[in-house]
């Protein structure tokens, strides 16, 4: 098992290196190598999941006298085993889908090398046994995300989106780094399994300081898991290829923040976290992000943008559960969400591919007849995301979060229930407009069902979207995730009403229409423009940058050049000009100066002495 774990980590890196160094001109071979690597890592993950016992293995990477050293190590427990199945399972299906979706791409080898690098980076985060190793792979995930979002870098919007994602994540990662160092100062260790012991041994630490460290660590999760106000990068990241959206921005990278917080909580114990101030801040950030994103999704027209804001909203659900000291509930929703959101993104990719890269849902319609497999699987994904009672995985995991909110924070429960209603509303808005009614463009009218390489992953994910939430299945795949016994209570009633009302409102407004009846309303415009947060950021950056640049220019010109450098320069020039006049080369001048000197010597000798 030890060797298998290291192979699981190293195989994607080997695949990326081989493609980049030796197979860049062999596009199809590169795709097959990366896909085969993803398939083998999925097999390894299944073997590790079925194996008994947990273990930690590591070796010293850097040692300094008087310092415990920095280790590269793997920790395999039920949490990491379950997460690895998600990463490799979704990863393999995305690779398989990409074989057809990216078939004619001119840079297919670079694309698959980027996927392999991402798989290596994400595996490192999940298996890391300490914060230093996790942070290294955390940054590698940021790099691979930048490369994949900007795959079509000749398109300005894609290049800008890649830079936006990279820079926004740097803000959160800076806080993450500070939090790690603060935690090491308190507990004296970076290793997860030693954190609880380190805190117990350091009984004199400040609760306030530890609370600040936890919030700084959470800043890293805010960046990766796109929580407000660091959420603005995720919708723009849809400029990358659609399979990238399914892999990075639905199931794995954006879930890294939730996984990291769950790993951290389980390492130091929820009792310690519960005693800290500011923990409710995490829950409120998740709840507010969930509500804002759901409202934004109600007025988007780009099929991928709708799913992107849906991802933001569901990530807010997960973070809220973590903030309410129920990381198991957050991870359970992460686990079910991975399957049905990957299904929805790949389904949108199939629609976009069949409609000749049309992404506006108002230029689709009638796809039920021309794309029956995609229609059925996308419908299953929609039901799962809405939490349709009893038959979908999303219902069971969403129930956990609603139940947790009801027991711990009633205002957040109301927000979560409202988000459940909005989720049903905007998803059926998308479904009715894109798949039902008549075709609204020539592209959608001539759309055809995608081939087996693309619809096979959809069928597999659709099955998982239905069954993965049941305790008999989840108990095998993800035994460490929280599976509560179902009972009829406020959470169930709220969930049921949300689905019914959301469907009825969507049916009333969008089942038979060729234009959005809400488009002209001022409130709808605010949602469509994402509460104008991007515009606000643009002004802050522009004015802040211009103001700082003006101050630096003033300081540089007046103080540095004008007084300091300029002053010394003018002084040196004046002295130089004085000596230039003394050394003119004129013999009469020299004779006169010589005579004056002689007279001065005589005067001093006779009269002064």
C-alpha positions, 0 to 999 in steps of 0.5 A, spaced: 500 500 500 505 504 501 508 503 494 501 504 491 500 510 494 507 513 492 505 511 485 498 514 485 502 521 486 507 520 481 504 517 475 500 523 473 507 527 474 510 522 469 505 522 464 505 530 464 513 530 463 513 524 458 508 528 454 511 535 455 518 532 453 517 527 448 510 527 445 508 534 444 508 533 436 504 526 437 497 529 439 493 523 439 498 519 443 499 524 448 491 524 449 492 516 450 497 516 455 494 522 459 487 518 459 491 511 460 494 514 466 488 517 469 485 510 468 490 507 472 490 512 478 483 511 478 484 503 479 489 505 484 484 509 488 479 503 488 484 499 491 486 503 496 479 505 498 478 497 499 484 496 503 484 496 510 487 500 515 490 507 515 498 509 515 502 515 514 509 515 510 514 520 510 521 522 508 525 529 510 526 534 505 529 539 508 533 539 515 535 545 519 539 545 526 534 546 532 528 545 527 524 539 526 525 539 518 520 539 512 517 532 510 514 530 504 509 525 506 503 521 505 497 520 509 492 515 507 485 515 511 478 514 510 478 522 508 483 522 503 481 515 500 474 518 499 477 524 496 482 521 491 476 517 488 472 523 487 479 526 484 481 520 480 474 518 478 471 525 475 478 526 472 478 519 468 471 521 465 473 528 464 479 525 460 475 520 456 470 526 454 476 530 452 478 525 447 472 527 443 471 534 445 478 536 444 479 531 438 481 537 433 484 542 437 491 544 435 494 544 442 491 537 444 498 535 447 499 541 451 492 540 454 493 533 456 499 535 459 496 540 463 490 535 465 496 530 468 499 536 471 493 538 475 491 531 477 498 530 480 497 537 484 490 535 486 493 528 488 498 532 492 493 536 496 489 530 498 495 525 500 499 531 503 501 529 511 503 536 513 501 543 511 508 545 508 507 539 502 499 541 502 501 548 500 506 546 495 501 542 491 496 548 493 500 553 489 501 547 483 494 547 483 494 554 481 499 554 476 495 548 472 489 551 473 492 558 470 494 553 464 488 550 463 483 556 463 488 560 459 489 554 454 486 558 448 490 564 450 490 567 443 483 569 445 483 575 450 477 573 454 481 566 456 488 569 457 484 575 462 480 569 465 487 565 467 490 571 470 484 573 474 484 566 477 491 566 478 492 573 482 485 572 486 488 566 489 494 569 490 490 574 495 487 568 499 494 564 499 498 569 502 493 569 508 493 561 508 501 562 508 501 566 514 496 562 518 500 556 517 506 559 520 502 562 526 499 555 527 507 552 527 508 558 532 503 555 536 503 548 535 510 547 533 509 542 528 506 542 520 504 535 521 497 534 521 497 528 525 501 532 530 497 538 531 492 536 536 498 533 541 502 540 539 496 544 541 495 540 548 503 540 549 503 548 548 497 549 553 499 556 554 497 559 547 493 564 546 486 562 544 485 569 540 492 568 536 489 561 534 483 564 532 486 568 528 491 563 525 484 559 523 481 565 519 488 566 516 488 558 514 481 559 511 483 565 507 486 560 503 480 556 502 476 562 500 481 563 494 480 556 492 473 555 493 471 561 491 468 564 497 466 572 497 469 576 496 474 572 492 469 569 488 470 573 482 475 569 478 470 562 478 465 565 473 470 568 468 474 561 468 469 558 464 473 561 458 477 555 458 475 548 455 468 545 458 471 539 460 476 543 464 470 546 467 468 540 469 474 537 472 477 543 476 471 548 477 466 543 479 469 537 482 476 538 484 480 544 485 474 548 488 473 543 493 480 543 495 478 549 500 473 545 503 477 538 503 483 542 507 478 545 512 475 538 513 482 535 514 484 541 519 478 540 523 479 533 524 486 534 525 486 538 531 479 536 533 472 540 533 472 541 540 478 546 540 475 549 534 468 550 537 472 554 543 475 559 538 472 566 536 470 567 529 468 560 527 461 563 526 464 568 521 466 562 516 459 559 516 456 566 515 461 567 509 459 560 506 451 562 507 452 569 504 456 566 498 451 561 497 445 566 497 449 571 492 451 566 487 444 563 487 441 570 485 446 571 480 445 565 477 437 566 476 439 572 470 445 569 466 444 566 459 451 563 458 449 555 460 456 555 463 456 561 467 449 558 470 453 552 472 459 556 475 454 560 479 451 554 481 458 551 483 459 558 487 452 557 491 453 549 492 460 551 495 457 556 500 453 550 502 459 546 504 463 552 507 457 553 511 457 546 514 464 547 515 463 553 519 457 550 523 462 545 526 460 539 521 465 538 516 463 531 515 456 534 512 460 539 508 464 533 505 458 529 504 455 534 499 462 535 496 462 528 494 455 527 491 456 534 488 462 532 484 458 527 480 452 531 479 456 537 477 461 534 473 455 531 469 452 538 468 458 541 466 460 535 461 452 535 459 453 542 457 459 541 453 455 536 449 450 541 448 455 546 446 459 541 442 453 539 438 450 546 437 457 548 434 460 552 440 453 556 442 453 557 449 447 562 449 441 558 452 436 563 448 439 560 442 438 553 443 431 550 444 428 543 442 434 539 444 430 534 447 428 531 440 435 531 437 439 529 443 435 524 447 441 521 451 444 528 453 437 530 455 435 525 460 442 525 463 442 533 464 435 532 467 438 527 472 443 532 474 438 537 474 434 533 479 440 531 483 442 539 484 435 541 486 435 535 491 429 532 488 427 528 494 429 520 495 431 518 489 437 523 488 444 523 491 443 531 492 437 530 496 441 526 502 447 531 502 443 537 502 438 534 507 445 534 512 446 541 511 439 544 512 439 539 518 445 542 521 443 549 520 436 548 523 440 545 529 445 550 530 443 557 526 436 559 524 438 565 520 443 561 516 437 555 515 433 560 512 438 562 507 440 555 506 432 554 504 432 560 500 438 558 496 434 551 495 428 554 492 433 559 487 437 553 485 431 549 483 428 555 479 434 557 475 436 550 474 429 549 471 429 555 467 436 553 464 432 546 462 426 549 460 429 554 455 435 549 452 431 542 451 424 544 451 420 548 446 422 550 439 429 551 436 431 558 436 437 558 432 440 554 426 445 551 430 440 548 435 436 546 429 441 542 426 444 539 433 445 531 433 447 527 439 454 526 441 458 520 440 459 514 445 466 517 448 462 523 450 455 520 452 458 514 456 461 519 461 454 522 462 451 515 463 456 513 468 455 520 472 448 520 471 447 513 475 452 516 480 448 522 481 442 518 483 445 512 487 451 515 490 447 519 496 444 512 499 447 510 505 449 503 502 453 506 497 456 512 500 458 507 506 463 503 501 465 509 497 466 515 502 465 512 509 468 518 513 462 522 510 456 524 515 450 520 513 444 522 518 438 517 519 433 521 515 426 523 519 421 528 517 422 535 520 423 542 518 429 541 514 425 536 510 419 540 509 423 546 507 427 542 502 420 539 499 417 546 499 423 549 495 423 544 490 416 544 489 415 552 489 422 553 485 419 548 479 412 552 479 415 558 478 420 556 473 415 553 469 410 559 470 415 564 467 420 559 462 416 553 460 413 557 454 417 563 452 422 566 447 425 571 451 426 572 459 420 576 462 424 578 468 430 581 463 427 588 464 426 589 471 431 593 475 432 588 480 434 582 475 439 587 472 442 587 478 443 580 478 445 579 471 450 584 472 453 580 478 451 586 483 456 590 479 462 587 484 466 586 478 465 593 476 467 595 483 473 591 483 475 594 477 474 601 479 478 600 486 484 597 482 484 602 477 483 608 482 488 605 487 493 603 482 493 610 479 493 613 486 499 609 488 502 610 481 501 618 482 504 618 489 510 614 487 511 619 481 511 625 485 515 622 490 520 619 485 520 626 481 520 631 487 524 627 493 528 622 489 530 626 483 529 633 485 532 633 492 536 627 493 539 625 487 538 632 483 541 635 489 547 631 489 548 632 482 547 639 482 552 640 487 557 635 484 556 639 477 558 646 481 564 644 484 566 641 477 565 647 474 569 651 479 575 647 478 574 647 470 575 654 471 581 654 475 584 649 470 583 653 464 589 652 460 591 659 459 598 661 461 597 668 463 591 666 468 596 661 471 602 666 472 597 671 475 595 665 480 602 664 481 603 671 483 597 671 488 600 665 491 607 668 492 604 674 495 600 670 500 606 666 502 610 672 503 604 676 507 603 670 511 610 669 513 612 676 515 605 679 518 601 673 520 607 669 523 
